[in-house]
Amino acid sequence: MSRCVLLITFIVVGLVTARGQSASSASCLPSMEYQPRVVSNAGNKVSFHCDHATRMDLIRAVGFQTRLPLGIVLGTDGEALSQKVNSYDLDRMDAVAALRLAIDGTGYSLREESGVVVITAGDLSPQESNLLSHAFSDFRPGERESMVELGFALTMWLGSVVDPKRSYAASIPGSTNDERFTIHFADGATSEEIANEIVRQGSKGLWVLNVGSSSSGSPKDEVVIEPYQHYSNAPLPEK
């Protein structure tokens, strides 16, 4: 792997927001809490009442309320899950059924991989497919790292596959009570297997693989991970 420059600054802000998500749609989702209230949800049921939510909002609501580990592979149209605003009125719907509703008509598909439900676009480019299945012989992150830091480590390793000369600098959101993990990944683990293993830890989480270009036109190949740790899994009251 190429030498990378890493600048870490801890700030207490929300980590992942759907690309294109409006400020109003965020009101249908819980805000970050540093000691979240967690309620019993043994049946993995989802209640989501919102008349201005994106598909990504619903997917995140499923993750927050059920603590079901999720993965999302964005396709060539990286905005497909966040462009259109919909109205949802779900009352204790099965989690997988809610996810199928979220992706209905988008060309995305669902599959389960070792306890993680992975949502994959139907228009993946060859590069996206190759990065998703790329096997690393010696992926060795540091000890006691947060999910966010582990996701950034995976992003750096993926970047070295695309461009071995690329370097990185980042400000990584976090808090002093983030869950931390020391994970030993198997030799030959793929990018997807590594991401799945990360979000299966602790309070679980959601990973998103985005391959393509940023708004400035520069390369943007990243795995962003949103831990569920700081979100209550209680559904918001209907407005």
Secondary structure, 3 states (H helix, E strand, C coil): CCCCCCCCCCCCCCCCCCCCCCCCHHHHCCCCCCCCCCCCCCCCEEEEEEEEEEHHHHHHHHHHHHCCCEEEECCCCCCCCCCCEEEEEEEEEEHHHHHHHHHCCCCCEEEEECCEEEEECCCCCHHHHHHHHCEECCCCCCCCECHHHHHHHHHHHHHHHHCCCCCCCCCCCCCCCCCCECCCCCCCEEHHHHHHHHHCCCCCEEEEEEEEECCCCCEEEEEEEEECCCCCCCCCCCC
